[in-house]
Amino acid sequence: MSGLFAIWRRELSALFFGPLAWTLLCLALLLDGRLFVGELAASSGDVDVATRYAFVVSFYIAILAAPLVTMRMISEESRAGLLEYLLTAPVTDAAVVTGKFLAATSFFAILSAAVFVYGGVLAAQGLAPDPGTLVAGWLGLVLASALFCAIGTFASALTSTPMVAAFSAVLLDLALVLAPQLARLSPAPWVQRLGARFDLTDHLSSSFLLGAIDTARVVFFLAWTGLFLFLAVRAVEGRRWR
Amino acid sequence: MIRVSHLTRRFGAHVALDDVSFEVGQGEVVGFLGPNGAGKTTAMRILAGYLPATSGSASVAGFDVLGQSLEVRRRIGYLPESVPLYREHRVVEMLDFHARLHRMPRARRRQRIPEVLDQVGVRDRARDLIGSLSRGLKQRVALAVALLPDPAVLILDEPTSGLDPLQRIEVRALLRGLAERRTVLLSSHILPEIEATCRRVLVIHRGRIAADGAPQDLVAKLAGASFVRLEAVVGPDFEKALRLLRAIDGVREVLHRGKLGIHDVFEVHGEGDSREDVGAIAARTGWALRELSWQRPTLEQVFARLTLDLEPAAQSAAPAAAAAAAAPAARPPVVTLNPFERPPPPRGGSGQSA
């Protein structure tokens, strides 16, 4: 466990040593903040609608940003020989992968915590949104970003080229988000039902964003995240055989 | 401390290690010697727990490298060939991270990190970013990382590559100091270095152990005995010179190695060092002497012999052939067995001028 913690710590600090994290933070907050303000004006001051909208924007940002944050985590280390260093240190492969994944997820937890700033500012204006809804929405967003980070980590473990990792992770993310929505358009009712089951955006918008923490949906996100993490660990193990 | 039995590792059709077995005892310093691609790095990676073996087994400090990998990894310091360090971190941060991976308590970290920085001589660069360090300094930092957990076994893949000659001498001295308490397995293709640091050498070639023993034993066994080399102007009749040299007590054979300008080159093989007798003859007959030296075959020649697939040395013509073969190790392996060609000058203190 302490090995995992050490890797998480190093990975998160390394993220903030480079320009990528700061650029992403800056762009994401600019975009999210601008759209939030616009929505607030358009909804004529309906705070809950506007914060929900801000969450949805953050969700789509995470689809594109998570691959960028995770792309280098394993692929570049394998190229620089650092993976050989980590895999001969007294930590398990799973701890290496999980530590890196948690660092990426922590970054998104920090990024999406911006909604609490929005809430604070609104409260100062006397328009305080429901704090429980904010926390639930934030949790949902962290769970969704965790899934994208797990996919990104998996993609990064598959290749030694960060750009390839990022690209394939974006494709996987989009497939996972869009395929269920396409399935909902299908004429066959069982395909529709299946689509509804796996619809990430629906899981988010019809529960967390309304302020309800539904354990079934929490498990849904955790299970998918766990699956991709497991695959990532296997992919790292597979590197030893190449 | 290290026990390897029937280890085989394949990469697809390529066999990197082919049924390799050896043992290294506690406190031994063993040099791994072999040309590029011989399997040194593969063997070290298997011992460090990075690569699994295709078949066979290996254990370090009594723990199986595959089944009890974490136990093994806690006990070894491994310096990979690629010198892996996080460029964006400072030297102390890198060491701190490694200490945390080894679960060192804070007090121990605080004491140990300055200690290893002193050991490798980078204490004054402790706050520098690793990315800004030169190749040699990075190499030392990586060595510090390997030494940090005070491991019982050190596995060092080319620990002196990228270092300048002075740093090399320092690292060699450091390794000798470490060897008192630790088992060290190091690889290098710089032969004098192995001769200087290791009491035992494992020559590995095409994935197999080609030779195993103390450097001087290997040299004596495989490269032939020492001989006297003579370069002098002996006049038009070199046959007469040959007769004179052959008459020396204890001389078994004298070879004429051709002419270098006006100087004839002879090799005097036999019991012991006959330089004084040769010198006396030269003084008596008035030869203009240019070189009279005692040639000891080196590990380099053994290495060339083993890796170029030559037969073990025949007592007479061997050293010259080995010397001729030693040089092309870097070039394409053109093996010159023509005894009338001048062997390239021996390097690395192999010859001692009288």
Chai-1 contact restraints between the chains, C-beta under 6 A:
chainA,res_idxA,chainB,res_idxB,connection_type,confidence,min_distance_angstrom,max_distance_angstrom,comment,restraint_id
A,S2,B,R103,contact,1.0,0.0,6.0,A-B,restraint_1
A,G3,B,L101,contact,1.0,0.0,6.0,A-B,restraint_2
A,A6,B,R100,contact,1.0,0.0,6.0,A-B,restraint_3
A,A6,B,L101,contact,1.0,0.0,6.0,A-B,restraint_4
A,R10,B,F97,contact,1.0,0.0,6.0,A-B,restraint_5
A,A14,B,E88,contact,1.0,0.0,6.0,A-B,restraint_6
A,F17,B,E88,contact,1.0,0.0,6.0,A-B,restraint_7
A,G81,B,P80,contact,1.0,0.0,6.0,A-B,restraint_8
A,G81,B,S82,contact,1.0,0.0,6.0,A-B,restraint_9
A,G81,B,P84,contact,1.0,0.0,6.0,A-B,restraint_10
A,L82,B,P84,contact,1.0,0.0,6.0,A-B,restraint_11
A,E84,B,Y50,contact,1.0,0.0,6.0,A-B,restraint_12
A,E84,B,P80,contact,1.0,0.0,6.0,A-B,restraint_13
A,Y85,B,P84,contact,1.0,0.0,6.0,A-B,restraint_14
A,L87,B,Y50,contact,1.0,0.0,6.0,A-B,restraint_15
A,T88,B,A48,contact,1.0,0.0,6.0,A-B,restraint_16
A,T88,B,G49,contact,1.0,0.0,6.0,A-B,restraint_17
A,T88,B,Y50,contact,1.0,0.0,6.0,A-B,restraint_18
A,T88,B,R73,contact,1.0,0.0,6.0,A-B,restraint_19
A,T88,B,Y78,contact,1.0,0.0,6.0,A-B,restraint_20
A,A89,B,L101,contact,1.0,0.0,6.0,A-B,restraint_21
A,P90,B,L70,contact,1.0,0.0,6.0,A-B,restraint_22
A,P90,B,R73,contact,1.0,0.0,6.0,A-B,restraint_23
A,P90,B,R74,contact,1.0,0.0,6.0,A-B,restraint_24
A,P90,B,H102,contact,1.0,0.0,6.0,A-B,restraint_25
A,V91,B,L101,contact,1.0,0.0,6.0,A-B,restraint_26
A,R240,B,L51,contact,1.0,0.0,6.0,A-B,restraint_27
A,R240,B,P52,contact,1.0,0.0,6.0,A-B,restraint_28
